[in-house]
Amino acid sequence: MSKKVLAALQEQFGEEVVLKTHSHRGDDTAEIVPEMIREVCRWLKSDPEMAFQQVSDITCVDWLGQSPRFEVVYQLYSLTRRHRVRLKCRVDESDPRLPSVQPVWKGANWLEREAYDMYGIVFEGHPDLRRLLLYPEFIGHPLRKDYPIRGEQPLVTMRDPESQRPVMPGGTLIQLKRPEGVRPVAEEN
Amino acid sequence: MGAPDKIKSRDESAAEMAKVRRTLGPGSNPPPASFFGSEVEGLPTEEILVNVGPSHPVTHGTVRFLIRFDGETIAAIDPEIGYLHRGFEKQVEAATWTQAFPYTDRLNYVSPMLNNVGYAMAVEKLIGIEAPPRAQNIRTFVGEIHRICDHLTAIAAMALELGAMTAFLYAVEMRDHWYDRIAELTGARLMVSYCRVGGLARDIPDDQWVPKVRECLKRTLEIVRELDALLTRNRIFIDRTRDTGIINAEDAIDWGFTGPCLRATGVDYDVRKDHPYLLYGELDWDVPVGERGDNYDRYLVRMEEMRQSVRIVEQCLDRLPDGPIIIDDWRWAKPAKTDVYHSIQGTIAHFELVMYGMQVPAGEAYGYTEGANGELGFYVVSDGGGKPYKCKVRSPCLSLMQALPSMVTGSLIADLVPTFDSINMIGGEIDR
């Protein structure tokens, strides 16, 4: 549909920033170097030809086993030009962080908090990066592919009677680490 | 007296409070004029922190507001969601593509068809298929019926929480008539699971059903007229909603607003008009827009959208074509029962679809449709297997909800109620 967005992106930023592009079923996609995502978004919003006033969605795809593992996906929409583009950034498991686009669009606030909550992606420069859907004591990031689907997290940790290690319902032994300053309810009583 | 020339000490203000209480006295009704005059203005206020919800009726049971009050004014507010978090996306990743439909119903149980269609169209986009014309027609008008139900519920809840019980009862009665029609069509009142990839689960039940729908359309217009008479010029309703919860167009766009709440600020954007899908491009209907972006405009936009939905349903019924309701391709849709029982290929196709699910080619697609609250997006990724590798819902309420603090900070606690109602937050959709 509007491959001109991809062409303009490549022209503006070059191959060092726009790693690859493709169009599939009318969805234009560009892979961006993570460090440059905020600059690219700022340009896409301010340029009158692009005019992407809205970020529709921010999410992440966990390609477990690949390197880099995570793919952060941005869906952008322009209300005046009526076109869309999808940006992607690959970040590695060891240090999943990239600049926040919250300074560009206010609407990115909760979307980034959700991606942080569900996948553990750290958005640098986000004013208030907290968990959005889960409680602060929750350990791990449930939408990662290696998080068990039947995993449960009681606030009072259950203990395996033999090894005395915390146990996850379903049989997997895991080492639960609590954030600092949070004590299990049992200890307080 | 006027404003105090120095900040009073705690003892002094306590004495002042005691004096006011004495002036009021037990059972003095109405309170003396001085209570509302200058005497109370000098009273010092203390900031307090209050939890509203998650079990407060106004929060509809699924959201908590942590509010710092300065007197009756909201100094700061932090909405906290997640009480209904069901792990929709994780569940869908563990199910086949078709098994995801019952989960999508529960995203918004008042308008499940819109969620069904949104998901089905995202998967169809990924595969590259299209539903047959009759299925597209039915999808369009059943979706519009559910849009009517959703708007009726939103307006009814808003009216009820502002004290208008009658309006609530009228709207809910109408919604129940529609639920009867939906139950006749799909077999379920709320969780319809009526869509399938490539078409629909079943056809219209009999010849009597369409006339009954037309009857309901007439009744809907009557109910909308009655709601209009009850609320639109109601002094109390206007006082509570006019110029409260204002957001301007620029901020609304920046926050990611879509749907009636965006249109109430005057921005003419509707996915159905701007990126037509199903039959919307061929039908004759209008997009209502507001001017001020306050609660009253959001109410008016929803009222007008119901009338437009009635127009859409009527046109769909007029041009309802004959033909199949699901594509005839055994890779995506289950074969007819006669084929399953009388041919080995049919049996195998049925078995494979049920056991392994459809094998969607690897790739990704972002399908966007107009839900009742705004742009409902499904971002689906396939790795070529029988299960979705990733399914992300772009729920319209999330964007609306995150802007709530900017809409109510500095206003009275009473304004929180209509504002929260008019953005129509849906727990299932926002928490997933």
Interface residues (C-beta under 8 A of the other chain):
Chain A: H24 R25 G26 D27 T29 Q53 Q54 V55 S56 D57 T59 V61 D62 V73 Q75 L79 R82 R84 R86 W105 K106 G107 N109 W110 L111 E114 M118 L132 L133 L134 Y135 P142 L143 Y147 I149
Chain B: I81 G82 H85 G87 E89 K90 Q91 A94 K125 L126 G128 D251 I253 D254 W255 G256 V267 Y269 D274 H275 G363 E364 A365 Y366 Y368 E375 G377 Y379 V381 Y389 K390 K392 R394 L398 S399 M401 Q402 A403 D431 R432
